[in-house]
């Protein structure tokens, strides 16, 4: 009888661990979905004398892509972001996260610059406000400044075609 309690506890723990193995870490729910995007005012990577505020994008649907030159996965998604930006479907803004400005500028010259503006978050404060787990992450923000989707990890062809672009088109039709 005294062995049943530890055995039962072990079995319950094993069930929870087994269930956890089937979860997708890229589908971590964000507490910010359907909430106002955290406000920021940061300087432009290419023109440091100019600032960009999150309030500047009110009235339009936009993408905020958190990236860094030191991020290997950012390189994987980057060609898709360049294609998306060139398509004109949605304006893409960059949040350069904990990076060196010179290295970031060189990286964009080398791989292409999909961003309307890329702002600099040198200490990661804005990233923390957005709940960034790691780079890259991408947020779809609606006309009222509400976060409607968070893509953890690189944007893929599948995530663009099946989630991000249909959501953007739906949000753009809304008044």
C-alpha positions as CSV (number, residue, x, y, z in Angstrom):
1,X,0.0,0.0,0.0
2,X,2.8,2.4,0.8
3,X,4.3,1.9,-2.6
4,X,1.1,2.8,-4.4
5,X,1.3,6.6,-3.8
6,X,4.8,7.0,-5.3
7,X,3.9,4.7,-8.2
8,X,0.7,6.7,-8.9
9,X,2.7,10.0,-8.7
10,X,5.3,8.6,-11.1
11,X,2.5,7.5,-13.6
12,X,0.9,10.9,-13.5
13,X,4.2,12.6,-14.1
14,X,5.0,10.2,-17.0
15,X,1.7,11.0,-18.6
16,X,2.3,14.8,-18.5
17,X,5.9,14.4,-19.8
18,X,4.7,12.2,-22.6
19,X,1.9,14.7,-23.5
20,X,4.5,17.5,-23.5
21,X,6.6,15.7,-26.1
22,X,3.8,16.2,-28.7
23,X,3.7,20.0,-28.2
24,X,5.2,22.3,-30.8
25,X,7.5,24.9,-29.2
26,X,6.7,27.3,-32.1
27,X,3.1,27.4,-31.0
28,X,3.7,28.9,-27.5
29,X,0.6,31.1,-26.9
30,X,1.4,34.8,-26.5
31,X,-0.4,36.8,-23.9
32,X,-0.2,39.8,-26.2
33,X,-2.5,38.3,-29.0
34,X,-5.5,40.6,-29.3
35,X,-3.9,43.2,-27.0
36,X,-2.4,46.6,-28.0
37,X,1.1,46.3,-29.2
38,X,3.6,47.7,-26.7
39,X,4.5,51.3,-27.6
40,X,8.0,52.2,-28.6
41,X,10.0,55.1,-30.0
42,X,13.3,54.0,-31.4
43,X,15.8,55.4,-33.8
44,X,16.1,54.3,-37.4
45,X,19.1,52.0,-38.2
46,X,20.0,53.9,-41.4
47,X,19.1,57.4,-40.3
48,X,19.7,57.6,-36.5
49,X,18.5,61.2,-36.4
50,X,15.0,59.9,-37.3
51,X,12.8,58.1,-34.8
52,X,10.0,55.7,-35.4
53,X,7.1,55.3,-33.0
54,X,4.7,52.4,-33.0
55,X,2.0,55.0,-33.1
56,X,3.2,56.1,-36.6
57,X,1.6,52.9,-38.1
58,X,-1.9,53.4,-36.7
59,X,-4.4,53.1,-39.5
60,X,-2.5,50.4,-41.4
61,X,-1.8,46.7,-41.1
62,X,1.9,46.0,-40.7
63,X,4.4,43.4,-39.9
64,X,7.1,43.8,-37.2
65,X,10.0,41.4,-37.8
66,X,12.5,41.0,-34.9
67,X,15.9,40.2,-36.4
68,X,19.6,40.3,-35.8
69,X,22.7,39.9,-38.0
70,X,24.0,37.2,-35.6
71,X,20.8,35.2,-36.0
72,X,21.3,32.1,-38.2
73,X,17.6,31.5,-38.5
74,X,17.0,35.1,-39.6
75,X,19.1,34.3,-42.7
76,X,16.8,31.4,-43.5
77,X,13.6,33.6,-43.5
78,X,15.2,36.7,-45.0
79,X,14.6,35.9,-48.7
80,X,10.9,35.3,-48.0
81,X,10.7,38.7,-46.2
82,X,12.3,40.4,-49.2
83,X,9.8,38.7,-51.5
84,X,6.9,39.7,-49.2
85,X,8.1,43.3,-49.1
86,X,8.5,43.4,-52.9
87,X,5.0,42.1,-53.3
88,X,3.5,45.1,-51.6
89,X,1.1,43.0,-49.6
90,X,2.1,44.6,-46.3
91,X,4.7,47.0,-45.1
92,X,7.4,45.2,-43.2
93,X,9.2,46.9,-40.4
94,X,12.3,45.6,-38.7
95,X,13.3,45.6,-35.0
96,X,17.1,45.0,-34.9
97,X,17.5,43.2,-31.7
98,X,20.7,43.4,-29.5
99,X,22.9,44.0,-32.5
100,X,25.8,46.2,-33.6
101,X,24.6,48.9,-36.0
102,X,27.5,48.6,-38.5
103,X,27.1,44.8,-38.6
104,X,23.4,45.1,-39.1
105,X,23.7,47.6,-41.9
106,X,26.3,45.4,-43.6
107,X,24.0,42.3,-43.3
108,X,21.2,44.2,-45.0
109,X,23.5,45.4,-47.8
110,X,24.5,41.8,-48.3
111,X,21.2,40.0,-48.1
112,X,18.8,42.8,-49.1
113,X,16.7,45.1,-47.1
114,X,13.0,44.3,-46.9
115,X,12.2,46.8,-44.2
116,X,10.4,50.1,-44.7
117,X,12.3,51.1,-41.6
118,X,14.4,49.0,-39.3
119,X,14.7,50.4,-35.8
120,X,17.4,49.6,-33.3
121,X,16.7,47.9,-29.9
122,X,20.3,47.7,-28.6
123,X,19.5,46.5,-25.1
124,X,16.5,44.4,-26.0
125,X,14.0,46.4,-23.9
126,X,11.4,46.6,-26.6
127,X,11.9,43.0,-27.4
128,X,11.2,42.2,-23.8
129,X,8.0,44.3,-23.9
130,X,6.9,42.2,-26.9
131,X,7.7,39.0,-25.2
132,X,10.4,38.0,-27.6
133,X,11.7,34.4,-26.8
134,X,14.4,34.6,-29.4
135,X,15.0,35.9,-32.9
136,X,13.5,35.8,-35.4
137,X,9.9,36.5,-34.4
138,X,7.3,38.3,-36.5
139,X,4.1,40.1,-35.4
140,X,1.1,41.0,-37.4
141,X,-0.3,44.3,-36.1
142,X,-3.7,45.6,-37.2
143,X,-4.9,49.1,-38.0
144,X,-5.7,49.8,-34.4
145,X,-2.3,48.7,-33.1
146,X,-3.5,45.4,-31.9
147,X,-1.2,42.3,-32.2
148,X,-3.2,39.7,-34.1
149,X,-0.5,37.0,-34.7
150,X,2.9,36.1,-33.4
151,X,5.2,33.9,-35.5
152,X,7.9,32.3,-33.3
153,X,10.9,31.3,-35.3
154,X,11.5,31.9,-39.0
155,X,8.7,32.8,-41.4
156,X,8.2,29.9,-43.8
157,X,6.5,29.6,-47.1
158,X,3.8,27.6,-45.3
159,X,3.3,30.1,-42.5
160,X,3.1,33.0,-45.1
161,X,0.6,31.3,-47.4
162,X,-1.6,29.6,-44.8
163,X,-1.6,32.0,-41.9
164,X,0.1,35.4,-42.3
165,X,-1.0,36.6,-45.7
166,X,-4.6,35.4,-45.3
167,X,-4.7,37.2,-41.9
168,X,-3.2,40.4,-43.4
169,X,-5.8,40.4,-46.2
170,X,-8.6,39.9,-43.8
171,X,-7.4,42.7,-41.5
172,X,-6.9,45.1,-44.4
173,X,-10.5,44.6,-45.4
174,X,-11.7,45.6,-41.9
175,X,-12.4,49.2,-41.2
